[in-house]
């Protein structure tokens, strides 16, 4: 977890052994349950807008620096798990909002998923 731009918490998942700098920024979520409580805090009735973008994602999940360092593979207040449906085709694109290594295809997403953040063409 980290705070950026003076307004948003962002959620990274460490993807290497301790001491090795590597992580994945979670940019969007597809709400499968608990939409009503998250929607109330975000003032939206559109599920696709609820967690589209890293700042919206953390607000929808009600996460902040208190969750920093949690083991997301263990049971607890925040964890990662396989979804109830099979994932579609995975696409890759350039990252958003960076200038260093801007041309590298380091952004991965589920093709055609309406909950993907970024350019509209990624959701079609």
C-alpha positions in Angstrom: 0.0 0.0 0.0 1.1 3.5 -0.7 -0.4 7.0 -0.9 0.1 9.0 -4.1 -0.9 12.3 -5.6 -2.0 13.5 -2.2 -5.4 11.8 -2.7 -5.3 8.0 -3.3 -4.0 4.8 -1.8 -2.7 2.3 -4.3 -2.5 -1.4 -3.8 0.6 -3.3 -5.0 1.1 -7.1 -4.7 4.7 -8.2 -4.1 5.6 -10.8 -6.7 9.1 -11.7 -5.6 11.0 -12.9 -2.6 11.6 -10.4 0.3 14.3 -7.9 -0.6 13.7 -8.1 -4.4 11.8 -5.1 -5.8 9.0 -6.4 -7.9 5.3 -5.9 -7.7 2.0 -5.7 -9.5 -0.2 -2.6 -9.2 -3.9 -3.7 -9.0 -5.7 -1.3 -11.3 -9.3 -2.5 -11.3 -11.7 -5.0 -9.7 -14.8 -6.7 -10.9 -17.2 -6.6 -7.9 -18.7 -10.0 -7.3 -20.3 -9.4 -3.9 -20.6 -6.6 -1.4 -21.4 -4.1 -4.2 -24.1 -2.3 -2.2 -21.7 -1.4 0.7 -19.0 -0.3 -1.7 -21.3 1.6 -4.0 -22.7 3.6 -1.1 -19.2 4.9 -0.3 -18.5 5.8 -3.9 -21.8 7.4 -4.8 -22.3 5.3 -8.0 -24.9 2.8 -9.1 -22.7 1.5 -12.0 -20.7 -1.6 -11.0 -18.2 -1.1 -13.8 -17.2 2.4 -12.4 -16.9 1.2 -8.8 -13.3 -0.2 -9.0 -12.1 1.0 -12.4 -8.7 2.6 -11.6 -6.3 2.1 -8.8 -7.6 4.9 -6.5 -11.3 3.8 -7.0 -10.3 0.2 -6.3 -8.8 1.0 -2.9 -11.8 3.3 -2.0 -14.3 0.5 -3.0 -12.4 -2.0 -0.9 -12.0 0.4 2.0 -8.2 -0.3 2.2 -5.5 2.1 3.3 -2.1 2.0 5.0 -3.5 -0.2 7.8 -3.4 -3.1 5.3 0.2 -2.4 4.3 2.3 -5.6 4.6 -0.6 -8.1 4.8 0.0 -11.6 3.5 -2.6 -11.7 0.7 -2.3 -15.5 0.4 -3.5 -16.0 4.0 -7.0 -15.7 5.5 -7.6 -12.2 6.8 -9.3 -8.9 6.1 -7.8 -8.7 2.5 -6.8 -11.7 0.4 -6.5 -12.9 -3.2 -8.3 -15.9 -4.5 -9.4 -17.4 -7.8 -12.7 -16.0 -9.1 -15.9 -18.1 -9.6 -15.5 -17.9 -13.4 -12.8 -18.8 -15.9 -10.6 -15.9 -16.9 -10.9 -14.8 -20.5 -8.0 -14.1 -22.9 -5.2 -12.0 -21.4 -4.1 -9.0 -23.3 -1.0 -6.8 -22.7 -0.4 -3.1 -23.4 1.9 -0.3 -22.4 1.6 1.0 -18.9 -0.5 4.1 -18.0 0.8 7.3 -16.6 4.6 6.6 -16.8 7.4 8.0 -18.8 10.3 5.6 -18.0 10.1 2.4 -20.0 6.8 3.7 -21.4 6.9 1.5 -24.5 7.2 -1.8 -22.6 4.2 -4.1 -22.6 4.1 -4.6 -18.8 0.3 -4.1 -18.4 -1.8 -7.2 -18.4 -5.6 -7.3 -18.4 -8.5 -9.6 -19.3 -9.6 -8.8 -22.9 -13.1 -7.6 -23.3 -13.8 -7.3 -19.6 -15.9 -4.1 -18.9 -14.2 -3.6 -15.5 -10.7 -3.1 -17.0 -9.3 0.4 -16.4 -7.7 2.5 -19.1 -8.5 3.0 -22.8 -12.0 2.0 -23.9 -10.5 -0.2 -26.6 -9.2 -2.5 -23.9 -12.8 -3.3 -22.8 -14.2 -4.1 -26.2 
